[in-house]
């Protein structure tokens, strides 16, 4: 067992002087903004006018082609006081002017030249181009402290806003200035600017050959700046991985999917030379108006040929047809298409193992010292890592193994009875292959310990075993699984045509279950793989789910054997387990805590669902899901809040309500979705109203509130780190309020994951000796010598069985000669969760509430309770605590449909 873990996180070294850098800075002239904005608004005509200039494309162009540029500032396009970009030296106007002119030419409608009959547009463009020379921005010198921070009322370090981009750029430049040496090979890195921080990508890519195929990949280092609740210093998080490059000839892009392309190009200016420090990100996708692949409007590769007429730049069709040729470079220009899972299998596995991650981390530590230091190692703060789980290890004692099997089956049956409240368990299987049908029947029998001889006519099965009754019916799926036919009529939007097709298929599906069930049931549907539906929006899965929901059945899908790599028996067991979860037949196991928590403690989890307009139903929508778990309740221990009916519904009923309410817009009890609120302020007010109502509903017993801060802070701003205060809650328009005022037994824990932005650092467990390689370890961790009132903890879990066996010291980036096929291995990278005990019955909270003599709770025990919720008998270690896991999975049933078209609507 490892006793310490290291996080790949760094902080300003308080023992060093501030890290001050001198930059040459200019701002975006106000004269430019007004004229350029007038030009840009002409593109939008009657649609909603843009709030700001599309300056990000200009910034990308400057970073790629302007020598000496270090970073661009945020908000420069809307505020003349904000620095536009930071440079190591002044750049001549004769270099900047052509870049500005190229960008300005993209602002007005139409093409270049401006079409005939649009004289007004041409005059506006001429005025804008003339301004570039008439109003040259003035350079000034500015000193920036790259470690500067203020502190919030709660004690959280808040870095200067500029540092979120400027500091990662500076760190990236320092790291890229010296190569990384691994196994005798030097790797050089290029910078790629992201919306959050920067990436370093090793370039040129490395190759891995197996059989007749050669695959390309690069090392990846990502640098981002973050805050930690109540921490006196901000953090720099560094993560490690692989960038895999698409090399199929041609590269396969599923319909509706685009691809990201990183471009390596020299400076386009004659006589201006320098080392290549950056790769520029571009995106390509199928353009229906052109009938071919095209670069997106934000891609730079379309502008560069205007600045560099001596070189050929890749066209989308050529790049997709011959990706390897462009990776290797042509006439000084190289480009690579980033591989995605939608493109199929890649010969190089994802991820890095702990040893290689630690080697990269030591290289980073050397490169960013002495100004930043590694965050100290974390130590265990709770003796027991897991709750009371049923044994899973193999045993040769047959009697003991049979006893374990009986205990597991009994636990499953108890969960099913609790969620059904004595009603029979109804299961339907809609199959396409007999192999899957038989595997699902066998899996259900094994899961519940049912006998074999109960098959009736027409695929009907009926079991009665004690208090448990199970009815199973198997029928062919038939044409319900055929692709949807989306017929778009003139004047109707795509989302409306899709909604019509979905409603028709859903109605047919619901009719398959006549008469509708009086209670909730489960349907397991065997579908074709997604690649069998190449036509856009033709996958019927959403329609099948909605139709099952109308018939009062939750639904689980399993793919036909020929479209899946996994064994059908294993996938059938997973499908049954997931189906039972949707019925609500899952409760947390008993916990093993160092101190006893309140009797009857219940969990309240909040999750904010967001559907984007490019989602499965092509309709945007948002909704708050609230889930309550009472582990000791004998009936319906898992419930969800229905804000329209103002009542708690069993979990399966909550899922069905989410789907059915969206299926029919005139549903009599339709919940008012947050999509009805057009502004961010309205969405915030509605969510905070629901939060107040929910806290009132649970004030009758001890409650532990669980919130993913990254998921909810957009509509509950009081969850931002800078607004957090111990044992207090912040709601808009209200003063800080003691959490206890919303319920004397209320506790609150904020959960934060990486959230695609590296918000939590990666980690590894150092070996006890130099010979022992780093590894992984499950546990709850905190800083060494943390105070008893420390509120921030790190939760880690071990490797799941599905991760397979991979050597901890395996090297993939530069493999050992003894392991030449190391790159093919898939490395499991366990994500750490940050647990912040925002509120508990602490000594200070008890004193403020008038109970100074009561025994206070230790925040570490509250955090341990949340950590142990990541473990369950039926699941591998969960990515988030079980209540939040179930709340998030409810979003599978939130499938908003566009309203039926009105005659006055016109196509955009």
Beta strands, then each sheet from edge to edge (+ up, - down):
strand 1: 4-7
strand 2: 9-12
strand 3: 20-27
strand 4: 69-72
strand 5: 83-87
strand 6: 140-145
strand 7: 149-151
strand 8: 157-159
strand 9: 180-182
strand 10: 185-187
strand 11: 189-193
strand 12: 198-202
strand 13: 206-210
strand 14: 213-226
strand 15: 235-245
strand 16: 259-264
strand 17: 280-287
strand 18: 292-295
strand 19: 334-337
strand 20: 372-374
strand 21: 378-380
strand 22: 425-431
strand 23: 460-465
strand 24: 468-476
strand 25: 521-527
strand 26: 553-559
strand 27: 602-611
strand 28: 621-629
strand 29: 638-642
strand 30: 647-650
strand 31: 703-708
strand 32: 728-729
strand 33: 737-738
strand 34: 746-752
strand 35: 763-764
strand 36: 779-783
strand 37: 792-796
strand 38: 833-839
sheet 1: 30+ 29- 28+ 27- 31- 34- 38+ 37- 36+ 21- 1+ 35-
sheet 2: 11+ 12- 14+ 15- 2+ 20-
sheet 3: 4+ 5- 3+ 6-
sheet 4: 7+ 8-
sheet 5: 9+ 10-
sheet 6: 11+ 12- 14+ 13-
sheet 7: 18+ 17- 16+ 19-
sheet 8: 23+ 24- 22- 25- 26-
sheet 9: 32+ 33-
end
